[in-house]
Amino acid sequence: MTKTDFIREVADDCGLTQKVASTALTSILAVIKETVSKGDEVSFLEFGKFYKKDLEERKGRNPQTGEEITIPAHSVFAFKASEKTRELFK
């Protein structure tokens, strides 16, 4: 499903125009990104939570040369599905 398909589905489901649904989705995603980038979590009961995960420095290998390299510590954007959401995929 593309973003356009998603917006169309939300607009139809909520009785909104696609423009309003698009604006709402853009705003929701911006708030999630801003909040997580500050280190806070965004949780939706019965769906899951978005959070920032800190990864430690580790050793790795260059796949082309086989040379050992150090991968620096960094943060990633993460999502953990709730138990109810995980049950959908069993």
Phi and psi in radians as a Rosetta constraint file:
Dihedral C 1 N 2 CA 2 C 2 CIRCULARHARMONIC -1.551 0.35
Dihedral N 2 CA 2 C 2 N 3 CIRCULARHARMONIC 2.973 0.35
Dihedral C 2 N 3 CA 3 C 3 CIRCULARHARMONIC -1.041 0.35
Dihedral N 3 CA 3 C 3 N 4 CIRCULARHARMONIC -0.712 0.35
Dihedral C 3 N 4 CA 4 C 4 CIRCULARHARMONIC -1.094 0.35
Dihedral N 4 CA 4 C 4 N 5 CIRCULARHARMONIC -0.764 0.35
Dihedral C 4 N 5 CA 5 C 5 CIRCULARHARMONIC -1.068 0.35
Dihedral N 5 CA 5 C 5 N 6 CIRCULARHARMONIC -0.753 0.35
Dihedral C 5 N 6 CA 6 C 6 CIRCULARHARMONIC -1.079 0.35
Dihedral N 6 CA 6 C 6 N 7 CIRCULARHARMONIC -0.817 0.35
Dihedral C 6 N 7 CA 7 C 7 CIRCULARHARMONIC -1.070 0.35
Dihedral N 7 CA 7 C 7 N 8 CIRCULARHARMONIC -0.731 0.35
Dihedral C 7 N 8 CA 8 C 8 CIRCULARHARMONIC -1.060 0.35
Dihedral N 8 CA 8 C 8 N 9 CIRCULARHARMONIC -0.781 0.35
Dihedral C 8 N 9 CA 9 C 9 CIRCULARHARMONIC -1.091 0.35
Dihedral N 9 CA 9 C 9 N 10 CIRCULARHARMONIC -0.803 0.35
Dihedral C 9 N 10 CA 10 C 10 CIRCULARHARMONIC -1.108 0.35
Dihedral N 10 CA 10 C 10 N 11 CIRCULARHARMONIC -0.773 0.35
Dihedral C 10 N 11 CA 11 C 11 CIRCULARHARMONIC -1.052 0.35
Dihedral N 11 CA 11 C 11 N 12 CIRCULARHARMONIC -0.793 0.35
Dihedral C 11 N 12 CA 12 C 12 CIRCULARHARMONIC -1.127 0.35
Dihedral N 12 CA 12 C 12 N 13 CIRCULARHARMONIC -0.750 0.35
Dihedral C 12 N 13 CA 13 C 13 CIRCULARHARMONIC -1.157 0.35
Dihedral N 13 CA 13 C 13 N 14 CIRCULARHARMONIC -0.631 0.35
Dihedral C 13 N 14 CA 14 C 14 CIRCULARHARMONIC -1.730 0.35
Dihedral N 14 CA 14 C 14 N 15 CIRCULARHARMONIC -0.080 0.35
Dihedral C 14 N 15 CA 15 C 15 CIRCULARHARMONIC 1.240 0.35
Dihedral N 15 CA 15 C 15 N 16 CIRCULARHARMONIC 0.588 0.35
Dihedral C 15 N 16 CA 16 C 16 CIRCULARHARMONIC -1.883 0.35
Dihedral N 16 CA 16 C 16 N 17 CIRCULARHARMONIC 2.902 0.35
Dihedral C 16 N 17 CA 17 C 17 CIRCULARHARMONIC -1.367 0.35
Dihedral N 17 CA 17 C 17 N 18 CIRCULARHARMONIC 2.779 0.35
Dihedral C 17 N 18 CA 18 C 18 CIRCULARHARMONIC -1.135 0.35
Dihedral N 18 CA 18 C 18 N 19 CIRCULARHARMONIC -0.548 0.35
Dihedral C 18 N 19 CA 19 C 19 CIRCULARHARMONIC -1.141 0.35
Dihedral N 19 CA 19 C 19 N 20 CIRCULARHARMONIC -0.779 0.35
Dihedral C 19 N 20 CA 20 C 20 CIRCULARHARMONIC -1.135 0.35
Dihedral N 20 CA 20 C 20 N 21 CIRCULARHARMONIC -0.762 0.35
Dihedral C 20 N 21 CA 21 C 21 CIRCULARHARMONIC -1.089 0.35
Dihedral N 21 CA 21 C 21 N 22 CIRCULARHARMONIC -0.696 0.35
Dihedral C 21 N 22 CA 22 C 22 CIRCULARHARMONIC -1.125 0.35
Dihedral N 22 CA 22 C 22 N 23 CIRCULARHARMONIC -0.762 0.35
Dihedral C 22 N 23 CA 23 C 23 CIRCULARHARMONIC -1.089 0.35
Dihedral N 23 CA 23 C 23 N 24 CIRCULARHARMONIC -0.756 0.35
Dihedral C 23 N 24 CA 24 C 24 CIRCULARHARMONIC -1.102 0.35
Dihedral N 24 CA 24 C 24 N 25 CIRCULARHARMONIC -0.794 0.35
Dihedral C 24 N 25 CA 25 C 25 CIRCULARHARMONIC -1.102 0.35
Dihedral N 25 CA 25 C 25 N 26 CIRCULARHARMONIC -0.773 0.35
Dihedral C 25 N 26 CA 26 C 26 CIRCULARHARMONIC -1.041 0.35
Dihedral N 26 CA 26 C 26 N 27 CIRCULARHARMONIC -0.738 0.35
Dihedral C 26 N 27 CA 27 C 27 CIRCULARHARMONIC -1.154 0.35
Dihedral N 27 CA 27 C 27 N 28 CIRCULARHARMONIC -0.771 0.35
Dihedral C 27 N 28 CA 28 C 28 CIRCULARHARMONIC -1.055 0.35
Dihedral N 28 CA 28 C 28 N 29 CIRCULARHARMONIC -0.824 0.35
Dihedral C 28 N 29 CA 29 C 29 CIRCULARHARMONIC -1.128 0.35
Dihedral N 29 CA 29 C 29 N 30 CIRCULARHARMONIC -0.651 0.35
Dihedral C 29 N 30 CA 30 C 30 CIRCULARHARMONIC -1.133 0.35
Dihedral N 30 CA 30 C 30 N 31 CIRCULARHARMONIC -0.732 0.35
Dihedral C 30 N 31 CA 31 C 31 CIRCULARHARMONIC -1.135 0.35
Dihedral N 31 CA 31 C 31 N 32 CIRCULARHARMONIC -0.726 0.35
Dihedral C 31 N 32 CA 32 C 32 CIRCULARHARMONIC -1.079 0.35
Dihedral N 32 CA 32 C 32 N 33 CIRCULARHARMONIC -0.847 0.35
Dihedral C 32 N 33 CA 33 C 33 CIRCULARHARMONIC -1.079 0.35
Dihedral N 33 CA 33 C 33 N 34 CIRCULARHARMONIC -0.774 0.35
Dihedral C 33 N 34 CA 34 C 34 CIRCULARHARMONIC -1.090 0.35
Dihedral N 34 CA 34 C 34 N 35 CIRCULARHARMONIC -0.803 0.35
Dihedral C 34 N 35 CA 35 C 35 CIRCULARHARMONIC -1.128 0.35
Dihedral N 35 CA 35 C 35 N 36 CIRCULARHARMONIC -0.800 0.35
Dihedral C 35 N 36 CA 36 C 36 CIRCULARHARMONIC -1.179 0.35
Dihedral N 36 CA 36 C 36 N 37 CIRCULARHARMONIC -0.645 0.35
Dihedral C 36 N 37 CA 37 C 37 CIRCULARHARMONIC -1.116 0.35
Dihedral N 37 CA 37 C 37 N 38 CIRCULARHARMONIC -0.438 0.35
Dihedral C 37 N 38 CA 38 C 38 CIRCULARHARMONIC -1.431 0.35
Dihedral N 38 CA 38 C 38 N 39 CIRCULARHARMONIC -0.117 0.35
Dihedral C 38 N 39 CA 39 C 39 CIRCULARHARMONIC 1.718 0.35
Dihedral N 39 CA 39 C 39 N 40 CIRCULARHARMONIC 0.046 0.35
Dihedral C 39 N 40 CA 40 C 40 CIRCULARHARMONIC -1.606 0.35
Dihedral N 40 CA 40 C 40 N 41 CIRCULARHARMONIC 2.828 0.35
Dihedral C 40 N 41 CA 41 C 41 CIRCULARHARMONIC -1.721 0.35
Dihedral N 41 CA 41 C 41 N 42 CIRCULARHARMONIC 2.661 0.35
Dihedral C 41 N 42 CA 42 C 42 CIRCULARHARMONIC -2.094 0.35
Dihedral N 42 CA 42 C 42 N 43 CIRCULARHARMONIC 1.995 0.35
Dihedral C 42 N 43 CA 43 C 43 CIRCULARHARMONIC -1.988 0.35
Dihedral N 43 CA 43 C 43 N 44 CIRCULARHARMONIC 2.362 0.35
Dihedral C 43 N 44 CA 44 C 44 CIRCULARHARMONIC -2.075 0.35
Dihedral N 44 CA 44 C 44 N 45 CIRCULARHARMONIC 1.958 0.35
Dihedral C 44 N 45 CA 45 C 45 CIRCULARHARMONIC -0.938 0.35
Dihedral N 45 CA 45 C 45 N 46 CIRCULARHARMONIC 2.368 0.35
Dihedral C 45 N 46 CA 46 C 46 CIRCULARHARMONIC 1.182 0.35
Dihedral N 46 CA 46 C 46 N 47 CIRCULARHARMONIC 0.144 0.35
Dihedral C 46 N 47 CA 47 C 47 CIRCULARHARMONIC -2.128 0.35
Dihedral N 47 CA 47 C 47 N 48 CIRCULARHARMONIC -1.044 0.35
Dihedral C 47 N 48 CA 48 C 48 CIRCULARHARMONIC 2.739 0.35
Dihedral N 48 CA 48 C 48 N 49 CIRCULARHARMONIC -2.985 0.35
Dihedral C 48 N 49 CA 49 C 49 CIRCULARHARMONIC -2.351 0.35
Dihedral N 49 CA 49 C 49 N 50 CIRCULARHARMONIC 2.554 0.35
Dihedral C 49 N 50 CA 50 C 50 CIRCULARHARMONIC -1.812 0.35
Dihedral N 50 CA 50 C 50 N 51 CIRCULARHARMONIC 2.389 0.35
Dihedral C 50 N 51 CA 51 C 51 CIRCULARHARMONIC -2.716 0.35
Dihedral N 51 CA 51 C 51 N 52 CIRCULARHARMONIC 2.923 0.35
Dihedral C 51 N 52 CA 52 C 52 CIRCULARHARMONIC -1.699 0.35
Dihedral N 52 CA 52 C 52 N 53 CIRCULARHARMONIC 2.237 0.35
Dihedral C 52 N 53 CA 53 C 53 CIRCULARHARMONIC -1.975 0.35
Dihedral N 53 CA 53 C 53 N 54 CIRCULARHARMONIC 2.194 0.35
Dihedral C 53 N 54 CA 54 C 54 CIRCULARHARMONIC -1.598 0.35
Dihedral N 54 CA 54 C 54 N 55 CIRCULARHARMONIC 2.208 0.35
Dihedral C 54 N 55 CA 55 C 55 CIRCULARHARMONIC -1.866 0.35
Dihedral N 55 CA 55 C 55 N 56 CIRCULARHARMONIC 2.380 0.35
Dihedral C 55 N 56 CA 56 C 56 CIRCULARHARMONIC -1.374 0.35
Dihedral N 56 CA 56 C 56 N 57 CIRCULARHARMONIC 2.841 0.35
Dihedral C 56 N 57 CA 57 C 57 CIRCULARHARMONIC -1.086 0.35
Dihedral N 57 CA 57 C 57 N 58 CIRCULARHARMONIC 2.499 0.35
Dihedral C 57 N 58 CA 58 C 58 CIRCULARHARMONIC -2.629 0.35
Dihedral N 58 CA 58 C 58 N 59 CIRCULARHARMONIC 2.907 0.35
Dihedral C 58 N 59 CA 59 C 59 CIRCULARHARMONIC -1.566 0.35
Dihedral N 59 CA 59 C 59 N 60 CIRCULARHARMONIC 2.535 0.35
Dihedral C 59 N 60 CA 60 C 60 CIRCULARHARMONIC -2.549 0.35
Dihedral N 60 CA 60 C 60 N 61 CIRCULARHARMONIC -3.083 0.35
Dihedral C 60 N 61 CA 61 C 61 CIRCULARHARMONIC -2.297 0.35
Dihedral N 61 CA 61 C 61 N 62 CIRCULARHARMONIC 2.477 0.35
Dihedral C 61 N 62 CA 62 C 62 CIRCULARHARMONIC -1.274 0.35
Dihedral N 62 CA 62 C 62 N 63 CIRCULARHARMONIC 2.065 0.35
Dihedral C 62 N 63 CA 63 C 63 CIRCULARHARMONIC -1.140 0.35
Dihedral N 63 CA 63 C 63 N 64 CIRCULARHARMONIC -0.397 0.35
Dihedral C 63 N 64 CA 64 C 64 CIRCULARHARMONIC -1.444 0.35
Dihedral N 64 CA 64 C 64 N 65 CIRCULARHARMONIC -0.662 0.35
Dihedral C 64 N 65 CA 65 C 65 CIRCULARHARMONIC -1.891 0.35
Dihedral N 65 CA 65 C 65 N 66 CIRCULARHARMONIC -0.328 0.35
Dihedral C 65 N 66 CA 66 C 66 CIRCULARHARMONIC 1.418 0.35
Dihedral N 66 CA 66 C 66 N 67 CIRCULARHARMONIC -0.016 0.35
Dihedral C 66 N 67 CA 67 C 67 CIRCULARHARMONIC -1.171 0.35
Dihedral N 67 CA 67 C 67 N 68 CIRCULARHARMONIC 2.390 0.35
Dihedral C 67 N 68 CA 68 C 68 CIRCULARHARMONIC -1.311 0.35
Dihedral N 68 CA 68 C 68 N 69 CIRCULARHARMONIC 2.358 0.35
Dihedral C 68 N 69 CA 69 C 69 CIRCULARHARMONIC -2.295 0.35
Dihedral N 69 CA 69 C 69 N 70 CIRCULARHARMONIC 2.850 0.35
Dihedral C 69 N 70 CA 70 C 70 CIRCULARHARMONIC -1.816 0.35
Dihedral N 70 CA 70 C 70 N 71 CIRCULARHARMONIC 2.162 0.35
Dihedral C 70 N 71 CA 71 C 71 CIRCULARHARMONIC -1.632 0.35
Dihedral N 71 CA 71 C 71 N 72 CIRCULARHARMONIC 2.067 0.35
Dihedral C 71 N 72 CA 72 C 72 CIRCULARHARMONIC -1.188 0.35
Dihedral N 72 CA 72 C 72 N 73 CIRCULARHARMONIC 2.762 0.35
Dihedral C 72 N 73 CA 73 C 73 CIRCULARHARMONIC -1.088 0.35
Dihedral N 73 CA 73 C 73 N 74 CIRCULARHARMONIC 2.478 0.35
Dihedral C 73 N 74 CA 74 C 74 CIRCULARHARMONIC -2.785 0.35
Dihedral N 74 CA 74 C 74 N 75 CIRCULARHARMONIC 2.975 0.35
Dihedral C 74 N 75 CA 75 C 75 CIRCULARHARMONIC -1.936 0.35
Dihedral N 75 CA 75 C 75 N 76 CIRCULARHARMONIC 2.610 0.35
Dihedral C 75 N 76 CA 76 C 76 CIRCULARHARMONIC -2.293 0.35
Dihedral N 76 CA 76 C 76 N 77 CIRCULARHARMONIC 2.703 0.35
Dihedral C 76 N 77 CA 77 C 77 CIRCULARHARMONIC -1.431 0.35
Dihedral N 77 CA 77 C 77 N 78 CIRCULARHARMONIC 2.249 0.35
Dihedral C 77 N 78 CA 78 C 78 CIRCULARHARMONIC -2.297 0.35
Dihedral N 78 CA 78 C 78 N 79 CIRCULARHARMONIC 2.773 0.35
Dihedral C 78 N 79 CA 79 C 79 CIRCULARHARMONIC -2.375 0.35
Dihedral N 79 CA 79 C 79 N 80 CIRCULARHARMONIC 2.369 0.35
Dihedral C 79 N 80 CA 80 C 80 CIRCULARHARMONIC -2.156 0.35
Dihedral N 80 CA 80 C 80 N 81 CIRCULARHARMONIC 2.103 0.35
Dihedral C 80 N 81 CA 81 C 81 CIRCULARHARMONIC -1.253 0.35
Dihedral N 81 CA 81 C 81 N 82 CIRCULARHARMONIC 2.564 0.35
Dihedral C 81 N 82 CA 82 C 82 CIRCULARHARMONIC -1.265 0.35
Dihedral N 82 CA 82 C 82 N 83 CIRCULARHARMONIC 2.935 0.35
Dihedral C 82 N 83 CA 83 C 83 CIRCULARHARMONIC -1.040 0.35
Dihedral N 83 CA 83 C 83 N 84 CIRCULARHARMONIC -0.735 0.35
Dihedral C 83 N 84 CA 84 C 84 CIRCULARHARMONIC -1.113 0.35
Dihedral N 84 CA 84 C 84 N 85 CIRCULARHARMONIC -0.669 0.35
Dihedral C 84 N 85 CA 85 C 85 CIRCULARHARMONIC -1.203 0.35
Dihedral N 85 CA 85 C 85 N 86 CIRCULARHARMONIC -0.728 0.35
Dihedral C 85 N 86 CA 86 C 86 CIRCULARHARMONIC -1.085 0.35
Dihedral N 86 CA 86 C 86 N 87 CIRCULARHARMONIC -0.582 0.35
Dihedral C 86 N 87 CA 87 C 87 CIRCULARHARMONIC -1.089 0.35
Dihedral N 87 CA 87 C 87 N 88 CIRCULARHARMONIC -0.455 0.35
Dihedral C 87 N 88 CA 88 C 88 CIRCULARHARMONIC -1.121 0.35
Dihedral N 88 CA 88 C 88 N 89 CIRCULARHARMONIC -0.387 0.35
Dihedral C 88 N 89 CA 89 C 89 CIRCULARHARMONIC -1.879 0.35
Dihedral N 89 CA 89 C 89 N 90 CIRCULARHARMONIC 0.262 0.35
